[in-house]
């Protein structure tokens, strides 16, 4: 079964400030490389990144780059990445978010294994989120989602047998400079 990783890396970073958050450094590596390195180490046959940034694209030489216009909703990035996965003959796609630096290759592989030929995602028991794996028969539906919700509606109905449980601390996403600062601090220290 041919598995594509679809890394969504086209967000506008509005809450982060003037800089592109994916180029910010966390623990010695750019945020985009945190997600890319996890995808590189995972059991993926094809790696696709969706971005609107030339600088982010340059940071991902091992990915097939799909472009979207700046300031598009997440659904546009998702549809673009899924269409590329379809064009490349993928049997399933694992959707990854570039601003979740604590997602590991083991988590990605766990979701793939759990999905089999169905759907799976990760959870901390409260939230269900990417990485999420979808079979090819759901690709058309994924290309029709709208707004900034991505595939949330498809994930909301998953049962416990379709969810890989991970610690809440793994599901951190970076939206603001404060988020980056909080994650950059050694454990046990306060601002």
Residue pairs with C-beta under 8 A, 6 or more apart in sequence:
1 91
1 92
1 117
2 45
2 46
2 88
2 89
2 90
2 91
2 92
3 43
3 44
3 45
3 46
3 90
3 91
3 92
3 93
3 94
3 112
3 133
4 44
4 45
4 46
4 47
4 48
4 84
4 85
4 88
4 90
4 92
4 93
4 94
5 39
5 42
5 44
5 46
5 47
5 48
5 93
5 94
5 96
5 108
6 48
6 50
6 78
6 81
6 82
6 84
6 85
6 93
6 94
6 95
6 96
7 35
7 36
7 39
7 47
7 48
7 49
7 50
7 60
7 63
7 81
7 96
7 97
7 98
8 50
8 74
8 77
8 78
8 81
8 95
8 96
8 97
8 98
8 150
9 22
9 32
9 35
9 49
9 50
9 51
9 53
9 56
9 60
9 77
9 98
10 50
10 51
10 52
10 53
10 68
10 70
10 72
10 76
10 77
11 21
11 22
11 74
11 77
11 98
11 99
12 70
12 71
13 19
13 20
13 21
13 22
15 175
15 176
16 24
16 174
16 175
16 176
16 177
16 180
17 177
20 53
20 55
20 56
21 31
21 99
21 174
21 175
21 180
22 30
22 31
22 32
22 53
22 56
22 59
22 98
22 99
23 30
23 31
23 32
23 55
23 56
23 59
24 30
24 31
24 174
24 180
25 31
26 34
26 101
26 174
26 180
26 183
26 184
27 34
27 184
29 37
30 59
31 98
31 99
31 101
31 174
31 180
32 56
32 59
32 60
32 98
33 59
34 101
34 102
35 96
35 97
35 98
35 99
35 100
35 101
35 103
36 47
36 49
36 59
36 60
36 62
36 63
36 98
38 96
38 103
38 104
38 105
38 107
38 108
39 47
39 63
39 96
39 105
39 108
40 47
40 62
40 105
41 105
42 94
42 105
42 108
42 109
42 112
43 108
43 109
43 112
44 94
44 108
45 90
46 64
46 85
46 88
46 90
47 62
47 63
47 64
48 63
48 64
48 65
48 66
48 81
48 84
48 85
48 88
49 56
49 57
49 60
49 63
49 64
49 65
49 66
49 81
49 98
50 65
50 66
50 67
50 68
50 77
50 78
50 80
50 81
50 84
51 57
51 60
51 65
51 66
51 67
51 68
52 67
52 68
52 69
52 70
52 71
52 72
56 98
57 65
57 67
64 84
64 88
66 80
66 81
66 83
66 84
67 80
68 76
68 77
68 80
69 76
73 146
73 147
73 148
74 147
74 148
74 149
74 150
75 145
75 146
75 147
75 148
75 149
75 150
78 95
78 142
78 143
78 145
78 150
78 151
79 142
79 143
79 144
79 145
81 93
81 95
82 93
82 134
82 139
82 142
82 143
83 139
83 143
85 93
85 139
86 136
86 139
90 136
91 135
91 136
92 112
92 115
92 117
92 133
92 134
92 135
92 136
93 133
93 134
93 136
93 139
93 142
94 108
94 111
94 112
94 130
94 131
94 132
94 133
94 134
95 130
95 131
95 132
95 133
95 134
95 150
95 151
96 103
96 108
96 130
96 131
97 103
97 129
97 130
97 173
99 173
99 174
99 175
100 129
100 130
100 171
100 172
100 173
100 174
101 172
101 174
101 183
102 169
102 170
102 171
102 172
102 183
103 122
103 130
103 131
103 170
104 170
107 122
107 131
107 164
107 166
107 170
108 131
110 122
110 164
111 120
111 121
111 122
111 131
111 132
111 133
111 164
112 120
112 133
114 120
114 133
114 161
114 162
114 163
114 164
115 133
115 134
115 135
115 162
117 135
118 135
118 162
119 132
119 133
119 134
119 135
119 138
119 154
119 155
119 158
119 162
120 132
120 133
120 158
120 162
120 163
120 164
121 128
121 129
121 130
121 131
121 132
121 133
121 155
121 158
121 162
121 163
121 164
122 128
122 129
122 130
122 131
122 132
122 163
122 164
122 165
122 166
122 170
122 171
123 129
123 163
123 164
123 165
123 166
124 165
124 166
124 167
124 168
124 170
124 171
125 165
125 168
126 168
127 171
128 155
128 156
128 158
128 163
129 155
129 171
130 150
130 151
132 151
132 155
134 142
134 151
134 154
138 154
141 154
142 151
142 154
145 151
145 153
145 154
172 179
172 183
173 179
174 180
174 183
181 191
182 191
185 191
